[in-house]
Amino acid sequence: MLKEIQNCFHQDKVLYSKHAKTEMETEEFGIIREGEVLEAILKGKIINEYFDDTPYPSCLILGKTNKNRPLHIVSAYSAEEDMSIIITVYEPDPKKWIDFERRKT
């Protein structure tokens, strides 16, 4: 799924949900710009998959911006429309994550 999502970013076939936009604008560690999301997606890796999500399966992607800012991006991919849907974006809190990949218990 990551390759399809990355291809959508290359082709400008990306839809940001209202929730994602709000989270990006109000992120506690500073505003997240669309360019940063692009950078993180292109360098990202899937750290969790949500196959049962509807209407499309989605995944949690960890990526870093060119300035090494870690971002978590939940994205779905619509094969019908060949479109990536960005569900949410946030900067993971290092106090809550191990290497930004696994939640601390």
Backbone as numpy.savetxt, mean C-alpha at the origin, in Angstrom:
# Nx Ny Nz CAx CAy CAz Cx Cy Cz
0.22 -11.08 -7.34 -0.61 -9.88 -7.34 0.27 -8.62 -7.34
1.44 -8.68 -6.72 2.29 -7.49 -6.65 2.68 -6.99 -8.04
3.02 -7.91 -8.92 3.44 -7.52 -10.27 2.31 -6.78 -10.99
1.06 -7.27 -10.83 -0.09 -6.61 -11.46 -0.30 -5.21 -10.88
-0.16 -5.09 -9.57 -0.33 -3.78 -8.92 0.76 -2.82 -9.39
1.98 -3.29 -9.45 3.08 -2.44 -9.93 2.84 -2.01 -11.37
2.37 -2.93 -12.21 2.08 -2.58 -13.61 1.00 -1.50 -13.69
0.01 -1.58 -12.82 -1.05 -0.56 -12.80 -0.46 0.81 -12.49
0.50 0.86 -11.57 1.13 2.14 -11.24 1.91 2.67 -12.44
2.57 1.80 -13.17 3.31 2.22 -14.37 2.36 2.78 -15.43
1.12 2.24 -15.48 0.16 2.64 -16.50 -0.85 3.67 -16.00
-0.65 4.18 -14.79 -1.55 5.16 -14.19 -2.99 4.64 -14.11
-3.11 3.37 -13.69 -4.42 2.74 -13.50 -4.60 2.43 -12.02
-4.64 3.51 -11.24 -4.70 3.40 -9.78 -5.85 4.25 -9.27
-6.63 3.66 -8.38 -7.74 4.36 -7.74 -7.50 4.37 -6.24
-7.47 5.56 -5.65 -7.31 5.71 -4.20 -8.70 5.81 -3.58
-8.97 4.98 -2.58 -10.23 5.09 -1.87 -10.24 6.38 -1.05
-11.43 6.82 -0.69 -11.55 8.01 0.15 -10.82 7.78 1.47
-10.95 6.57 2.00 -10.27 6.22 3.25 -8.76 6.37 3.11
-8.19 5.88 2.01 -6.75 5.98 1.79 -6.32 7.44 1.74
-7.06 8.26 1.02 -6.73 9.68 0.90 -6.75 10.36 2.26
-7.76 10.05 3.06 -7.86 10.64 4.39 -6.69 10.20 5.26
-6.37 8.91 5.24 -5.25 8.41 6.02 -3.94 9.06 5.59
-3.74 9.25 4.31 -2.53 9.86 3.80 -2.41 11.31 4.26
-3.52 12.03 4.28 -3.52 13.44 4.67 -3.38 13.65 6.16
-3.79 12.65 6.96 -3.78 12.81 8.41 -2.79 11.89 9.11
-1.87 11.30 8.38 -0.88 10.37 8.95 -0.13 11.04 10.10
-0.06 10.34 11.24 0.56 10.91 12.44 2.05 11.20 12.27
2.74 10.50 11.37 4.17 10.73 11.14 4.42 11.71 9.99
3.38 12.31 9.46 3.50 13.28 8.38 2.74 12.85 7.14
2.27 13.83 6.41 1.49 13.59 5.19 2.23 12.62 4.27
1.47 11.71 3.67 2.01 10.77 2.68 1.54 11.23 1.31
2.46 11.42 0.43 2.14 11.88 -0.93 2.02 10.68 -1.88
1.26 10.89 -2.96 1.08 9.81 -3.95 2.41 9.35 -4.53
3.34 10.26 -4.72 4.66 9.90 -5.22 5.38 8.94 -4.29
5.18 9.12 -2.99 5.79 8.21 -2.02 5.15 6.82 -2.10
3.85 6.79 -2.33 3.16 5.51 -2.49 3.72 4.79 -3.72
3.89 5.50 -4.80 4.48 4.92 -6.01 5.86 4.34 -5.72
6.71 5.11 -5.07 8.06 4.63 -4.75 8.00 3.35 -3.91
7.15 3.35 -2.89 7.04 2.20 -1.99 6.49 0.97 -2.71
5.50 1.18 -3.57 4.92 0.06 -4.33 5.97 -0.57 -5.24
6.73 0.26 -5.94 7.69 -0.26 -6.90 8.83 -1.02 -6.23
9.13 -0.68 -4.96 10.18 -1.36 -4.22 9.61 -2.35 -3.20
8.31 -2.52 -3.21 7.64 -3.24 -2.14 7.64 -4.75 -2.24
7.16 -5.33 -1.15 6.94 -6.77 -1.10 5.67 -7.03 -0.30
5.01 -8.10 -0.65 3.77 -8.48 0.04 4.15 -9.14 1.36
3.55 -8.63 2.46 3.80 -9.24 3.76 2.55 -9.93 4.32
1.42 -9.72 3.68 0.20 -10.43 4.07 -0.78 -10.39 2.89
-1.53 -11.47 2.73 -2.52 -11.54 1.65 -3.90 -11.81 2.25
-4.90 -11.17 1.67 -6.28 -11.29 2.12 -7.12 -11.80 0.96
-7.04 -13.11 0.71 -7.70 -13.71 -0.44 -9.22 -13.62 -0.38
-9.76 -13.56 0.83 -11.22 -13.55 0.99 -11.84 -12.16 0.98
-11.03 -11.12 0.83 -11.58 -9.76 0.77 -12.49 -9.62 -0.44
-13.54 -8.83 -0.27 -14.45 -8.56 -1.38 -14.56 -7.06 -1.57
-14.78 -6.60 -2.75 -15.08 -7.38 -3.95 -13.83 -7.96 -4.63
-12.62 -7.59 -4.15 -11.40 -8.12 -4.77 -10.45 -8.59 -3.67
-9.69 -9.62 -3.92 -8.64 -10.00 -2.98 -7.66 -8.83 -2.84
-7.05 -8.72 -1.66 -6.12 -7.62 -1.45 -4.87 -8.13 -0.74
-3.92 -7.24 -0.55 -2.68 -7.61 0.12 -2.11 -6.40 0.85
-1.27 -6.68 1.83 -0.55 -5.65 2.56 0.87 -5.64 2.01
1.26 -4.49 1.51 2.58 -4.32 0.90 3.42 -3.44 1.81
4.65 -3.88 2.07 5.63 -3.05 2.76 6.60 -2.55 1.70
6.77 -1.25 1.66 7.74 -0.66 0.75 8.37 0.54 1.40
9.48 0.97 0.83 10.15 2.16 1.34 10.28 3.19 0.23
10.14 4.44 0.62 10.28 5.53 -0.33 11.76 5.74 -0.66
12.02 6.62 -1.59 13.41 6.94 -1.93 14.17 7.52 -0.74
13.44 8.10 0.22 14.07 8.65 1.43 14.03 7.64 2.58
13.77 6.36 2.24 13.78 5.25 3.18 12.63 5.30 4.20
11.56 5.98 3.88 10.38 6.02 4.74 9.58 4.74 4.52
9.34 3.95 5.57 8.55 2.73 5.40 7.07 3.06 5.27
6.39 2.38 4.37 4.95 2.54 4.22 4.30 1.17 4.13
3.12 1.08 4.73 2.25 -0.07 4.54 1.12 0.38 3.62
0.87 -0.41 2.61 -0.16 -0.10 1.63 -1.04 -1.33 1.47
-2.32 -1.17 1.72 -3.26 -2.25 1.44 -3.87 -1.95 0.08
-3.67 -2.88 -0.83 -4.12 -2.68 -2.20 -4.84 -3.93 -2.71
-5.85 -3.68 -3.52 -6.55 -4.76 -4.21 -6.26 -4.62 -5.70
-6.49 -5.70 -6.42 -6.31 -5.66 -7.87 -7.56 -6.20 -8.54
-8.11 -5.41 -9.45 -9.26 -5.83 -10.24 -8.77 -6.29 -11.61
-8.83 -7.58 -11.84 -8.41 -8.11 -13.13 -9.36 -7.66 -14.24
-10.66 -7.58 -13.90 -11.66 -7.12 -14.89 -11.32 -5.76 -15.46
-10.92 -4.86 -14.59 -10.63 -3.49 -15.01 -9.14 -3.21 -15.16
-8.31 -4.20 -14.85 -6.86 -4.02 -14.82 -6.52 -2.74 -14.07
-6.96 -2.70 -12.80 -6.83 -1.50 -11.98 -6.41 -1.90 -10.57
-5.54 -1.09 -9.99 -5.16 -1.25 -8.59 -6.00 -0.30 -7.75
-6.56 -0.81 -6.66 -7.35 0.00 -5.75 -6.57 0.11 -4.45
-6.23 1.32 -4.07 -5.50 1.55 -2.83 -6.54 1.74 -1.73
-6.54 0.82 -0.78 -7.55 0.81 0.27 -7.12 1.67 1.45
-5.86 1.53 1.85 -5.32 2.39 2.89 -3.81 2.45 2.77
-3.25 3.51 3.35 -1.81 3.74 3.35 -1.46 4.35 4.70
-0.40 3.85 5.31 0.05 4.44 6.57 1.53 4.12 6.78
2.15 4.91 7.64 3.52 4.63 8.05 3.44 3.78 9.31
3.99 2.57 9.27 3.89 1.70 10.44 4.70 2.26 11.62
4.12 2.15 12.80 4.76 2.61 14.02 5.82 1.59 14.43
7.09 2.00 14.50 8.15 1.04 14.84 7.97 0.41 16.22
7.19 1.04 17.09 6.92 0.47 18.41 5.98 -0.73 18.32
5.26 -0.85 17.20 4.26 -1.90 17.04 4.67 -2.98 16.05
5.80 -2.78 15.35 6.19 -3.71 14.29 7.65 -4.14 14.45
7.93 -5.37 14.10 9.30 -5.88 14.03 9.73 -5.77 12.58
10.74 -4.95 12.33 11.22 -4.70 10.96 10.10 -4.29 10.01
9.05 -3.72 10.56 7.88 -3.26 9.81 7.14 -4.39 9.10
7.48 -5.65 9.40 6.88 -6.80 8.72 5.96 -7.62 9.61
6.28 -7.71 10.90 5.48 -8.51 11.81 5.08 -7.68 13.01
3.80 -7.80 13.38 3.32 -7.07 14.56 3.97 -7.63 15.81
4.36 -6.72 16.70 4.86 -7.14 18.01 3.69 -7.66 18.83
3.95 -8.63 19.67 2.88 -9.17 20.51 2.93 -8.60 21.91
